[in-house]
Amino acid sequence: MMLSFFDQFMSPTYMGIPLIALAITLPWILYPTPTSRWINNRLLTLQGWSINRLSQQIFLPINQGGHKWAVLLTSLMIFLITLNMLGLLPYTFTPTTQLSLNMAFAVPLWLATVIIGMRNQPTAALGHLLPEGTPTPLIPVLIIIETISLFIRPLALGVRLTANLTAGHLLIQLIATAAFVLLPLMPTVAILTATVLFLLTLLEVAVAMIQAYVFVLLLSLYLQENV
Amino acid sequence: MGPLFSPTVALAEKRLLDVKLGEIFSWLGTRDFTPNGLIGGVRKGHDRYYNKYINVKKGGIGGVAMLLAGYVVLSYVWEYDHIKHDRWRKYH
């Protein structure tokens, strides 16, 4: 008999319609566009303010050329944060637990930063492969190591997001099952487990936001090196 | 809200909550189920919800919370066929 703990990560369908389609379009529905009025409603003002502050923070260290990426990176970050947070609601499906989705975000964007660097400033981009001040005998080994680390970046970006979210959801399900099963047997232990579950949920909320942020931050870092 | 007397208003122009139970199938017959009509219906529903709960000067958490609650219910319905096996399972 197979364990059903991993079934929450299977893409569910209902009468042929996959839930992932709804889960991916939901963030688009949740953020209304500002109208051309001078003052919008309260929710829209809040949304605009937070998006502004977010993009300011991300693009502070990047020079002028990188600001072309502002719209893309900010919308990516908001998308990831919304997907992660919505996945914490009961019975919902988190698309970011699917490795395919995260790699689809990571690989093209990383590749774009590398290609931009190679096109605009090839010597500087290649120069990143050798940190300053390395002793001469170490140079060949270090270049190989740095090349490997360059190519592993998209893999790391995608897998980091997937693994963090999957592990979090799995832990929540495990501990919740434990608390539920223990309740008729040993109520005290069940209450302790419930406390752990509560703390874990708080952690998951934090992780959901942080992971999205880290994703975009690293991308902006790669951009900064290359632009 | 539309008027409450059925003889004075044409069936096709009534809203759903004003239709009497006996007339509901004929009311459904007057609805527009073409793709354009469906999209128009979704857009109208979205605009009505948006203008009533979100596009107000001091919107609160209620508008978004109702949307999320509806999403949770919809997800439950979507996954019911899969979850119902967990009811009295011995090993999870």
Contacts between the chains, C-beta under 8 A, distances in Angstrom:
chain1	res1	chain2	res2	distance
A	1	B	91	6.1
A	3	B	91	7.6
A	3	B	92	7.3
A	4	B	85	7.5
A	4	B	86	6.6
A	4	B	89	7.6
A	4	B	92	6.0
A	5	B	92	7.2
A	7	B	82	6.6
A	10	B	82	8.0
A	12	B	78	5.8
A	12	B	79	5.3
A	12	B	82	6.3
A	14	B	77	7.4
A	14	B	78	4.5
A	14	B	81	7.5
A	19	B	75	6.6
A	19	B	78	4.9
A	19	B	79	7.5
A	22	B	71	8.0
A	22	B	74	7.4
A	26	B	71	6.5
A	29	B	67	7.8
A	30	B	64	7.1
A	30	B	67	7.2
A	32	B	50	6.5
A	32	B	54	6.5
A	32	B	55	7.6
A	41	B	54	6.8
A	41	B	55	5.1
A	41	B	56	5.8
A	41	B	57	6.1
A	41	B	59	5.4
A	42	B	56	7.8
A	42	B	57	6.5
A	42	B	58	5.4
A	42	B	59	5.1
A	43	B	54	5.8
A	43	B	59	4.5
A	43	B	63	7.3
A	43	B	64	7.5
A	44	B	55	7.9
A	86	B	68	7.7
A	86	B	71	7.5
A	89	B	68	6.4
A	89	B	71	7.1
A	89	B	72	5.3
A	89	B	75	7.7
A	90	B	72	5.9
A	90	B	75	8.0
A	90	B	76	7.7
A	91	B	72	5.8
A	91	B	75	4.3
A	91	B	76	4.5
A	91	B	79	5.8
A	91	B	83	7.9
A	92	B	71	6.8
A	92	B	72	6.5
A	92	B	75	4.7
A	93	B	75	6.6
A	93	B	79	8.0
A	177	B	92	5.5
